[in-house]
Every structure is written in C-alpha cells, then in structure tokens.
Amino acid sequence: MIKGHADSGPYGQDLVCAAVSAVTIGTINNLEKLTGASPQVVMDEVNGGHLGCQFDKAVSHDTALLLDNLFWILKDIEGSYSKNIEVQVQKNNIDLD
C-alpha cells in the first residue's frame, strides 16, 4: 500500500514521487507479464497518493521475489530521502506456494 504524498518538490517535479510511482506501477504491471499473477489494484486516480494491490490467494515464489525486489528498491529510496518516504512492513497471513 502506497499512501500520502512525498512533497519533495513542486507538483510535476517531485523526484521521490516519480521514483516511487515508477517502481511500484512497473512492478504491478510486470507481475502479470512475468508470473501470471493478477493482483487486485486500488488507486485514487483523482487525488493521487494512494495505490495498493492485494492477492486473493497465495503467491508464487516468483511473485514474492518481485514484491521483495520492490520492497528493497523502496528501502533504498527511503535511505536517500527519509524525510519524504517511510517504508513500513505490514505482516500478513499469506503462505507461499
């Protein structure tokens, strides 16, 4: 779940927002292409600042690997822009195939 705004620059010039959006949307788009997974995607297309995806069943190893990759990219961004992004882990009850 991505929520809130980075506010690291003016609208249209916010590099943190652009980076987070690119890697998150890219990962979600590639989940289906590379693994066949079809997450349910929720976003606020009017106000922005909200993007989430969830799976209705256990995810494959490849899907989990892509999601882990997204997590570590976001952690890298957080390492450089900690005033603008905070990555939190939410524990879930999904078992891997």
C-alpha positions as CSV (number, residue, x, y, z in Angstrom):
1,M,0.0,0.0,0.0
2,I,1.4,3.4,-1.0
3,K,-0.3,6.3,0.6
4,G,0.3,10.0,1.0
5,H,2.5,12.4,-0.9
6,A,6.3,12.7,-0.9
7,D,6.3,16.5,-1.1
8,S,9.9,16.6,-2.1
9,G,9.2,19.1,-4.8
10,P,6.5,21.0,-6.7
11,Y,3.8,19.0,-8.4
12,G,5.2,17.5,-11.6
13,Q,8.8,17.9,-10.3
14,D,8.7,15.6,-7.3
15,L,11.5,13.2,-7.8
16,V,10.7,10.9,-4.9
17,C,7.1,10.7,-6.0
18,A,8.2,9.9,-9.6
19,A,10.6,7.2,-8.4
20,V,8.1,5.5,-6.1
21,S,5.4,5.7,-8.7
22,A,7.6,4.3,-11.5
23,V,8.9,1.3,-9.5
24,T,5.6,0.5,-7.9
25,I,3.5,0.7,-11.1
26,G,6.2,-1.1,-13.0
27,T,6.3,-3.9,-10.5
28,I,2.5,-4.3,-10.6
29,N,2.4,-4.3,-14.4
30,N,5.2,-6.8,-14.6
31,L,3.6,-9.2,-12.1
32,E,1.1,-10.3,-14.6
33,K,3.5,-10.3,-17.5
34,L,6.2,-12.3,-15.8
35,T,4.3,-14.5,-13.3
36,G,0.7,-14.6,-14.4
37,A,-0.4,-13.1,-11.1
38,S,-3.4,-10.8,-11.2
39,P,-3.5,-8.6,-8.1
40,Q,-6.5,-6.5,-7.3
41,V,-5.2,-2.9,-7.8
42,V,-6.8,0.0,-5.9
43,M,-5.8,3.6,-6.6
44,D,-7.1,7.1,-6.2
45,E,-6.9,8.5,-9.7
46,V,-8.4,11.8,-8.8
47,N,-6.2,12.9,-5.8
48,G,-3.3,10.5,-6.2
49,G,-1.2,9.5,-3.3
50,H,-2.9,6.1,-2.9
51,L,-2.0,2.8,-4.6
52,G,-2.5,-0.7,-3.3
53,C,-2.6,-4.2,-4.6
54,Q,-3.7,-7.4,-2.9
55,F,-3.9,-11.1,-3.9
56,D,-6.8,-13.3,-3.2
57,K,-4.7,-16.4,-2.9
58,A,-1.2,-17.5,-2.0
59,V,1.5,-16.0,-4.3
60,S,4.2,-18.0,-6.2
61,H,7.9,-17.8,-5.4
62,D,8.4,-15.6,-8.5
63,T,5.7,-13.2,-7.4
64,A,7.1,-13.0,-3.9
65,L,10.6,-12.3,-5.4
66,L,9.3,-9.4,-7.4
67,L,7.5,-8.0,-4.4
68,D,10.6,-8.3,-2.3
69,N,12.5,-6.5,-5.0
70,L,10.0,-3.7,-4.9
71,F,10.4,-3.5,-1.1
72,W,14.2,-3.2,-1.3
73,I,14.0,-0.5,-4.0
74,L,11.7,1.5,-1.8
75,K,14.0,1.0,1.2
76,D,16.9,2.3,-1.0
77,I,14.8,5.4,-1.8
78,E,14.0,5.8,1.9
79,G,17.7,5.7,2.7
80,S,18.3,8.7,0.5
81,Y,15.0,10.6,1.2
82,S,14.0,9.6,4.7
83,K,12.2,13.0,5.1
84,N,9.9,12.2,2.2
85,I,9.2,8.4,2.4
86,E,8.8,5.9,5.2
87,V,8.6,2.2,4.3
88,Q,6.7,0.0,6.8
89,V,6.1,-3.7,6.8
90,Q,2.6,-5.0,7.4
91,K,2.5,-8.6,8.4
92,N,0.1,-10.8,6.5
93,N,-1.1,-14.4,6.6
94,I,-0.3,-15.4,3.0
95,D,1.6,-18.6,2.5
96,L,3.9,-19.0,-0.5
97,D,3.2,-21.8,-2.9
